[in-house]
Amino acid sequence: MYQDHEIVVKHLLGKIVFKTRTLNVEEDVQVDKKLTFGDLGTHLESLKGFDAQYFSKTLVLTLEDVNYDVDKSVIYLMINSHLKRSKSTVIKNRETKVRKEYTPDVPAGDRYEHSTHVVIKATPKFDGDHDILIEKTEHLATNIFFLFINKVLFEIAKKNENDYTCKAKLSNKEIRFKPAVEYHSKPDEEFMKNVQSGSISEIVLIKSEPQEIIIPDQNIVIKTKEHTLKIDTSSLSNNAIDSLKKIGAFFKKSEKHVNYDKIKVSFKNPKSVKGIGGGTAYLDATTLAQDTTENYVTKKYVVSGFKGQIKSSYETINSEIAEKIFDLL
């Protein structure tokens, strides 16, 4: 087995909702939800090869492969990302400390390709929150994949308008609608228990602050990314969640301080050996004051022990990766 090769999988919860496409619809429209699990699988399969461009055409996402099992109520998607990057790759030998830089000569039109496997396990009645497991892809946020999936669903509605049209209740007007996925994080309960019972080792307040600072007479421009404030945790109470909520509330209300966006919190696991173990989470400072952190820490899995060599991309769904992800449910 290739024990050193692993992938990270994020666990989300999502449901399919129906939104109107027809403009200026003022009355309440009761959409006839005709979409079944089998329909969705068939429609997705018919759109293999569909692609969309993002970030000024530097990123192209393609629905490379689709598979589904009606009996198990599971859909497998593989989305390939074609990313234009200019960075060189640096490899370092840990023993000799020697670094080697590789800058591949990428011909015009060629791009770096990565495959992202997505497993959707539907509820028995195909309603409510479905389990969505998505492979983490370097350099790309999860949200961009859901933007793409919803674009695919919109394309399904356009190609099958008879199935995605209903009558308005009052005017009898034909209303076109589309399916879309709304998702949220599945909380990592074990992580939250560790935060609640552990001790905070570091708190950093973060404010995204991209700007350019010009140094006079030096012809130098400094580009800043963020403003941070590190807090001494020695005087905090043992109640980690309570401390974080109070800190978040203070810095959001105080006019004398920077309006911070996020709070980075690192904690120690009290059950770990010799203080080894713990974790780090990035929490939303805006809603932390009135909500719990459960909504901001996503359940993640590290999958390893593959029999075959893991590659960055594939032409079809890798059955071993798909099965290992499905087995997490």
Secondary structure by P-SEA (a helix, b strand, c coil): ccccbbbbbbbbbbbbbbbbccccccccccccccccaaaaaaaaaaacccccccccccbbbbccbbbbbccccbbbbbbbbbccccbbbbbbcccccbbbbbbccccccbbbbbbbbbbbbbccccccbbbbbbcccccccaaaaaaaaaaaaaaaaaacccccbbbbcccccbbbbbbbbbbbbccaaaaaaaaaaccccbbbbbbbbbbbbbbccccbbbbbcbbbbbbbccccccaaaaaaaaaaaaaacccccccccbbbbbbbccccccccccbbbbbcccccccccccccbbbbbbbcccccccccccccccaaaaaaaaacc
